[in-house]
Amino acid sequence: MQTQQRLPFIDMLRGFAVLGTLGTNIWIFAYLGDLSYITTSNYSGWWSFNDFLRMVVLFFVNGKLLGLLTIMFGVGLQLKYQQALRRGNAWPGVYLWTIVFLGLEGLLHYTLVMEYDILTSYAVTAFIVAFLIRLGDKVMTWAFYLFGSFHVLMILLIFISSLQGTIISFNGMETVAALYEQGTWLAQVQHRLTNFLFYRTEAIFIIPMNVFLFLLGVKFMRNEVFSQHDKGRQARQKLFKIGIYIGLPLNLLLFVPGGLFDLPVRYLCAPILSIGYIGILGKLVEYKRLDWLWQCFAQVGKMSLSCYVLQNVLASIIFYGWGLGLGGQLNSIVIISIWLALSCLQLMLASFWQQRFHMGPMEWIRKKTIQAMTQ
């Protein structure tokens, strides 16, 4: 019964995270692949109102919702593990096919839609974590601290090198922007394939962080963080305090221009606020008058893979030259409005779809493919 009671909140968090990742990606689409618009590297002073508004949105979403989504993937892995134990099935067993499908879907999504796909990195992470769980709690705990410490050390070393004057820059983005503004869809596909290793650098770089956050999701499940009982509420209260008193102040470093804190905020400070969001949303769902809204987010969460792909396809059509070609022409208010409009559209589509089919199209393809492979 506990698992059933937790599932709506878990689905809601996953849906919130998926729509929130678009809050970061929308700027990449809107500025035609130019990553400098989600960093402070090009600024030596304060921003205009247009830039400041963009940074306010990024303060709340950049890295935070991706971190939350990563944690929720770990939660999903733990649910699959529990299911395998209940049924007496071998682990990871059939789940390996889920990982293969996720990796292939990520490769297709990278090639055809967006170069900053996260699914391939999640597939590699899921493979590692699946075997860590199999090795037992002691190994899993050691891995949790080992991968977490390695990631922190890596970011700190990069930060120290930045203090010596080595700032990561995004020179050459003008060429990329021109391609996405004027090039055909096939030319963009060719560009992604030609620059595969360059664009997959982050997907490899974040694997230690992903393993840590996956394992954190596993631990949250085992400690009943998502439960509606007192134990779950008390745990979420602790996460709420961590997010408010530690996560928010640390993420204010994002407003320091010059690029010095871009990586530490995204890869160290943001995940702290990610777990804070679990506590914050845990409090919000107690307001029953908005149950209809939480249910809509939960519907998105149930078909998160389909919604993740859909929102990136729609953003491509809106901003890239082969579509409506609005990239590079809109101010922050309009871009934010498009993000909110796409989010509302997905909330409605997911609710409509779930009422009729009970499973998203990508989720259905995955299920049927795995069934065919394992029969």
C-alpha positions as CSV (number, residue, x, y, z in Angstrom):
1,M,0.0,0.0,0.0
2,Q,2.9,2.4,0.7
3,T,4.2,2.1,-2.8
4,Q,0.8,2.9,-4.3
5,Q,0.4,5.9,-2.0
6,R,3.8,7.3,-3.0
7,L,3.3,6.9,-6.7
8,P,1.1,9.9,-7.4
9,F,3.6,12.2,-5.7
10,I,6.5,10.5,-7.5
11,D,4.8,11.0,-10.9
12,M,4.0,14.6,-10.0
13,L,7.7,15.3,-9.2
14,R,8.8,13.6,-12.4
15,G,6.3,15.6,-14.5
16,F,7.4,18.9,-12.8
17,A,11.0,18.0,-13.5
18,V,10.4,17.3,-17.2
19,L,8.6,20.5,-17.8
20,G,11.2,22.4,-15.7
21,T,14.1,21.1,-17.9
22,L,12.5,23.0,-20.8
23,G,12.9,26.1,-18.7
24,T,16.7,25.7,-19.3
25,N,16.6,24.3,-22.8
26,I,14.2,26.9,-24.1
27,W,17.0,29.5,-24.0
28,I,19.3,27.2,-26.0
29,F,16.6,26.8,-28.6
30,A,15.6,30.5,-28.6
31,Y,19.2,31.6,-29.1
32,L,20.0,28.9,-31.7
33,G,22.3,26.7,-29.7
34,D,24.4,29.4,-28.2
35,L,25.3,28.2,-24.7
36,S,26.5,31.6,-23.6
37,Y,22.9,32.6,-23.0
38,I,22.6,30.2,-20.1
39,T,25.9,31.3,-18.5
40,T,27.4,34.6,-17.3
41,S,30.7,34.2,-19.2
42,N,29.9,37.0,-21.6
43,Y,29.1,39.5,-18.9
44,S,31.6,41.7,-17.0
45,G,29.0,44.0,-15.4
46,W,25.3,44.0,-14.6
47,W,22.6,42.9,-17.1
48,S,19.9,44.7,-18.9
49,F,16.3,44.0,-17.8
50,N,15.9,41.4,-20.6
51,D,19.1,39.6,-19.6
52,F,18.3,39.8,-15.9
53,L,14.8,38.3,-16.4
54,R,16.4,35.4,-18.2
55,M,18.9,34.9,-15.3
56,V,16.0,34.9,-12.8
57,V,14.4,32.0,-14.6
58,L,17.7,30.2,-14.9
59,F,18.2,30.8,-11.2
60,F,15.2,28.6,-10.5
61,V,15.6,26.0,-13.2
62,N,19.1,25.7,-14.6
63,G,20.5,22.4,-13.3
64,K,17.9,22.3,-10.5
65,L,15.2,20.5,-12.5
66,L,17.7,18.4,-14.3
67,G,19.0,17.3,-10.9
68,L,15.5,16.6,-9.7
69,L,14.8,14.6,-12.9
70,T,18.0,12.6,-12.3
71,I,16.9,11.8,-8.7
72,M,13.6,10.7,-10.1
73,F,15.3,8.3,-12.5
74,G,17.0,6.8,-9.5
75,V,13.6,6.5,-7.9
76,G,12.2,4.7,-11.0
77,L,15.2,2.3,-11.0
78,Q,14.5,1.4,-7.3
79,L,10.8,0.8,-8.2
80,K,11.9,-1.6,-10.9
81,Y,14.2,-3.3,-8.5
82,Q,11.4,-3.7,-6.0
83,Q,9.2,-5.1,-8.7
84,A,11.8,-7.7,-9.7
85,L,12.2,-8.8,-6.1
86,R,8.5,-9.2,-5.6
87,R,8.2,-11.3,-8.8
88,G,11.3,-13.3,-8.0
89,N,13.0,-12.2,-11.2
90,A,16.7,-11.9,-11.7
91,W,18.2,-8.4,-11.4
92,P,19.0,-6.5,-13.5
93,G,17.6,-9.1,-15.9
94,V,15.0,-7.6,-18.2
95,Y,15.8,-4.1,-16.9
96,L,18.9,-4.2,-19.1
97,W,16.7,-4.1,-22.1
98,T,15.1,-0.9,-20.7
99,I,18.6,0.6,-20.4
100,V,19.4,-0.4,-24.0
101,F,16.1,1.2,-25.2
102,L,16.9,4.3,-23.3
103,G,20.3,4.6,-24.8
104,L,19.1,4.1,-28.3
105,E,16.3,6.5,-27.8
106,G,18.8,9.0,-26.5
107,L,21.0,8.5,-29.5
108,L,18.1,9.1,-31.9
109,H,17.0,12.1,-29.9
110,Y,20.5,13.6,-30.0
111,T,20.8,13.0,-33.7
112,L,17.4,14.1,-34.9
113,V,16.3,16.7,-32.3
114,M,18.8,18.1,-29.8
115,E,22.5,17.9,-29.2
116,Y,22.2,18.2,-25.4
117,D,20.2,15.1,-24.9
118,I,20.4,13.6,-21.4
119,L,19.0,10.2,-22.0
120,T,22.2,8.5,-23.2
121,S,24.0,9.7,-20.1
122,Y,21.1,8.3,-18.0
123,A,21.3,4.9,-19.8
124,V,25.0,4.6,-18.9
125,T,24.3,5.7,-15.3
126,A,21.4,3.3,-15.0
127,F,23.6,0.4,-16.1
128,I,26.2,1.3,-13.4
129,V,23.6,1.8,-10.6
130,A,21.7,-1.4,-11.5
131,F,24.8,-3.5,-10.8
132,L,25.7,-1.4,-7.7
133,I,22.3,-2.2,-6.2
134,R,22.8,-5.9,-7.0
135,L,26.1,-5.9,-5.0
136,G,24.3,-4.9,-1.8
137,D,23.8,-1.9,0.5
138,K,27.4,-1.7,1.7
139,V,28.8,-1.4,-1.8
140,M,26.0,1.0,-2.8
141,T,26.8,3.3,0.2
142,W,30.5,3.2,-0.6
143,A,29.8,4.1,-4.3
144,F,27.4,6.8,-3.2
145,Y,30.2,8.6,-1.3
146,L,32.9,7.7,-3.8
147,F,31.1,9.1,-6.8
148,G,29.9,12.1,-4.9
149,S,33.3,13.0,-3.6
150,F,34.9,12.5,-7.0
151,H,32.4,14.8,-8.6
152,V,32.9,17.5,-5.9
153,L,36.6,17.3,-6.3
154,M,36.4,17.5,-10.0
155,I,34.3,20.7,-9.9
156,L,36.5,22.2,-7.2
157,L,39.6,21.6,-9.3
158,I,37.9,23.3,-12.3
159,F,36.9,26.2,-10.0
160,I,40.4,26.6,-8.7
161,S,41.8,26.7,-12.3
162,S,39.1,29.4,-13.0
163,L,40.6,31.5,-10.2
164,Q,43.9,31.3,-12.1
165,G,42.2,32.8,-15.1
166,T,41.1,29.7,-17.0
167,I,37.5,30.6,-17.8
168,I,35.4,28.3,-20.0
169,S,34.3,30.3,-23.0
170,F,31.9,29.6,-25.8
171,N,33.7,31.2,-28.8
172,G,32.6,30.0,-32.1
173,M,28.9,29.8,-31.2
174,E,28.1,32.3,-34.0
175,T,28.7,29.5,-36.5
176,V,26.4,27.2,-34.7
177,A,23.7,29.9,-34.4
178,A,24.0,30.6,-38.2
179,L,23.4,26.9,-38.9
180,Y,20.3,26.7,-36.7
181,E,19.0,30.0,-38.2
182,Q,19.6,29.2,-41.9
183,G,20.5,25.6,-42.2
184,T,18.2,22.7,-43.1
185,W,17.2,20.1,-40.7
186,L,19.5,17.6,-42.5
187,A,22.4,20.0,-42.2
188,Q,21.8,20.2,-38.5
189,V,21.7,16.4,-38.2
190,Q,25.0,16.2,-40.1
191,H,26.5,18.8,-37.7
192,R,25.5,16.8,-34.6
193,L,27.0,13.6,-36.1
194,T,30.2,15.4,-37.2
195,N,30.7,16.9,-33.7
196,F,29.4,13.9,-31.7
197,L,32.3,13.8,-29.3
198,F,32.2,17.6,-28.6
199,Y,28.5,17.6,-27.8
200,R,28.7,14.4,-25.7
201,T,31.4,15.9,-23.4
202,E,28.9,17.0,-20.8
203,A,27.0,13.7,-21.0
204,I,30.3,11.9,-20.0
205,F,31.4,14.6,-17.5
206,I,28.2,14.4,-15.4
207,I,28.1,10.6,-15.1
208,P,29.7,10.7,-11.5
209,M,27.1,13.3,-10.5
210,N,24.3,11.2,-12.1
211,V,25.4,8.0,-10.3
212,F,25.4,10.0,-7.0
213,L,21.9,11.4,-7.7
214,F,20.5,8.1,-8.9
215,L,21.7,6.5,-5.7
216,L,20.2,9.4,-3.7
217,G,16.9,8.6,-5.4
218,V,17.3,5.0,-4.4
219,K,18.0,6.0,-0.8
220,F,15.0,8.4,-0.7
221,M,12.8,5.5,-1.8
222,R,14.1,3.2,0.8
223,N,13.8,5.8,3.5
224,E,10.1,6.5,2.5
225,V,10.8,10.2,1.6
226,F,7.8,10.1,-0.7
227,S,5.4,8.4,1.7
228,Q,2.3,10.3,2.9
229,H,2.9,9.1,6.4
230,D,4.6,11.1,9.2
231,K,8.0,9.6,8.4
232,G,7.8,10.9,4.8
233,R,6.6,14.3,5.9
234,Q,9.4,14.7,8.4
235,A,12.0,13.7,5.8
236,R,10.5,16.2,3.3
237,Q,10.6,18.9,6.0
238,K,14.3,18.4,6.3
239,L,14.7,18.6,2.5
240,F,12.7,21.8,2.5
241,K,15.0,23.4,5.0
242,I,18.1,22.3,3.1
243,G,16.6,23.8,-0.1
244,I,15.6,27.1,1.6
245,Y,18.5,27.7,3.9
246,I,21.4,26.2,1.9
247,G,20.3,25.7,-1.7
248,L,18.8,29.1,-2.4
249,P,21.7,31.2,-1.0
250,L,24.3,29.1,-2.8
251,N,22.5,29.4,-6.1
252,L,22.5,33.2,-5.8
253,L,26.1,32.9,-6.9
254,L,24.6,32.6,-10.4
255,F,24.1,36.4,-10.4
256,V,27.9,37.0,-10.2
257,P,28.9,37.9,-13.8
258,G,32.0,36.8,-15.5
259,G,31.5,33.0,-15.6
260,L,33.5,32.1,-12.5
261,F,30.6,30.4,-10.7
262,D,28.8,29.0,-13.7
263,L,30.0,25.4,-13.3
264,P,29.9,25.3,-9.4
265,V,26.3,26.6,-9.4
266,R,25.1,24.2,-12.1
267,Y,26.9,21.1,-10.9
268,L,27.3,21.6,-7.1
269,C,24.8,24.1,-5.9
270,A,21.9,23.3,-8.2
271,P,21.4,19.7,-6.9
272,I,21.1,21.0,-3.4
273,L,18.1,23.1,-4.5
274,S,16.9,20.0,-6.4
275,I,16.3,18.1,-3.2
276,G,14.8,21.2,-1.7
277,Y,12.2,21.2,-4.4
278,I,11.1,17.8,-3.2
279,G,10.4,19.3,0.2
280,I,8.8,22.5,-1.3
281,L,6.5,20.5,-3.6
282,G,5.7,18.1,-0.8
283,K,4.3,21.0,1.1
284,L,2.4,22.4,-1.9
285,V,0.6,19.1,-2.6
286,E,-1.0,19.3,0.8
287,Y,-3.2,22.1,-0.6
288,K,-6.0,19.9,-1.9
289,R,-7.7,22.7,-3.8
290,L,-5.0,22.3,-6.4
291,D,-5.3,18.6,-6.6
292,W,-6.3,18.9,-10.3
293,L,-3.0,20.6,-11.1
294,W,-0.9,18.0,-9.2
295,Q,-2.8,15.3,-11.1
296,C,-2.0,17.0,-14.4
297,F,1.7,17.1,-13.5
298,A,1.4,13.4,-12.5
299,Q,0.0,12.6,-15.9
300,V,3.1,14.2,-17.5
301,G,5.2,12.2,-15.2
302,K,3.6,8.9,-16.3
303,M,4.7,9.7,-19.9
304,S,7.8,11.7,-19.1
305,L,9.8,10.2,-22.0
306,S,7.2,11.1,-24.5
307,C,6.8,14.6,-23.1
308,Y,10.6,15.2,-22.9
309,V,10.9,14.4,-26.6
310,L,7.7,16.3,-27.6
311,Q,8.7,19.5,-25.9
312,N,12.1,19.5,-27.6
313,V,10.6,18.8,-31.0
314,L,8.1,21.6,-30.6
315,A,10.8,24.0,-29.5
316,S,12.8,23.1,-32.6
317,I,9.9,23.8,-34.8
318,I,9.3,27.2,-33.2
319,F,12.8,28.5,-33.1
320,Y,14.9,26.9,-35.8
321,G,15.1,28.2,-39.4
322,W,13.5,25.1,-41.0
323,G,10.5,25.7,-38.8
324,L,9.0,29.1,-37.8
325,G,12.4,30.6,-37.5
326,L,11.8,32.7,-34.4
327,G,15.2,32.0,-32.9
328,G,17.3,35.1,-32.0
329,Q,14.4,37.4,-32.5
330,L,12.4,37.3,-29.3
331,N,12.9,39.0,-25.9
332,S,12.8,37.2,-22.6
333,I,9.2,37.8,-21.8
334,V,8.1,36.2,-25.0
335,I,10.5,33.3,-24.6
336,I,9.2,32.6,-21.0
337,S,5.6,32.8,-22.3
338,I,6.4,30.2,-25.0
339,W,7.9,27.9,-22.3
340,L,4.8,28.3,-20.1
341,A,2.5,27.8,-23.1
342,L,4.4,24.6,-24.1
343,S,4.2,23.4,-20.5
344,C,0.4,24.0,-20.3
345,L,0.0,22.3,-23.7
346,Q,1.8,19.2,-22.4
347,L,-0.2,19.2,-19.2
348,M,-3.4,19.2,-21.3
349,L,-2.2,16.7,-23.8
350,A,-0.9,14.3,-21.2
351,S,-4.2,14.3,-19.3
352,F,-6.1,13.8,-22.6
353,W,-3.8,11.0,-23.7
354,Q,-3.8,9.2,-20.4
355,Q,-7.6,9.1,-20.2
356,R,-7.7,7.2,-23.5
357,F,-4.5,5.2,-23.8
358,H,-3.1,5.0,-20.2
359,M,0.5,5.0,-21.6
360,G,2.5,7.5,-23.5
361,P,3.5,6.6,-27.2
362,M,7.3,6.3,-26.4
363,E,6.5,4.3,-23.2
364,W,4.2,2.0,-25.3
365,I,7.0,1.5,-27.9
366,R,9.5,0.7,-25.2
367,K,7.1,-1.8,-23.5
368,K,6.3,-3.6,-26.8
369,T,9.9,-3.6,-27.9
370,I,11.1,-5.1,-24.6
371,Q,8.4,-7.7,-24.6
372,A,9.4,-8.7,-28.1
373,M,13.1,-8.9,-27.2
374,T,12.4,-11.0,-24.0
375,Q,9.9,-13.5,-25.4
